[in-house]
C-alpha cells in the first residue's frame, strides 16, 4: 500500500496506541518496547473480544513485528503480524504480512 506520509509518521501510526486508534480500533493499549505487550479490543464483537500481542521487533521507520498470544480469532494465536515500511519519494510503501497460520487456508 502506498501512503502519502514519511516513514517516520507511518511508523508512529502502527507502533503507538495513539497511532493505531486512528486506523484500527479506538480501544488499544500498546507498549513501545520490544518484549512488551499490546491489547486490541473490539467492543462491536462483545465483551472480551480482543487480540493480545507480544512486541517482537520495533525498527523505527522500518518495521513493526508482533506475535499474537490471544485472539478473538483462535486461528491467529501463535501467528506473526509484521508491518514493513519503505520510503517512496515523499511518501512510503507499507506492507502488511500475517504469517504462521497452522493451515494454509487461514
Secondary structure, 3 states (H helix, E strand, C coil): CEECCCHHHHHHHHHCHHHHCCCCCCEEEECCCCCCEEEEECHHHCCCCEEEEEEEEEECCCEEEEEEEEECCHHHCCCEEEEEEEEECCEEEEEEEEECCCCCCC
